[in-house]
Amino acid sequence: MANHAATKKDVRQATKRRDRNRYYGKTTRNAIRELKAGTDKKAYDEQLPNVISQIDKLAKRGIIHKNKAANLKSKLAKRTHAAA
């Protein structure tokens, strides 16, 4: 690592961003896991919009690719219709 102030600052910022992105990603994965584990149709319908919103935010921030977000949302929607 270079010994410049700007480089040191960049390293600090990158670390902060990486930790934040890991937190958002893990939180969303846990929400998806909880959603899939639930058996109650009503609870599933209530949680689905929140999980989809989280997935959209990950794609907007560039944490996951937009096509991956679309695939995740599609799979969750399929489960909703299959349960009905």
Summary of the structure (lengths in Angstrom):
residues: 84
radius of gyration: 17.2
end to end distance: 56.1
largest distance: 60.4
contacts: 200
relative contact order: 0.11
helix: 86%
strand: 0%
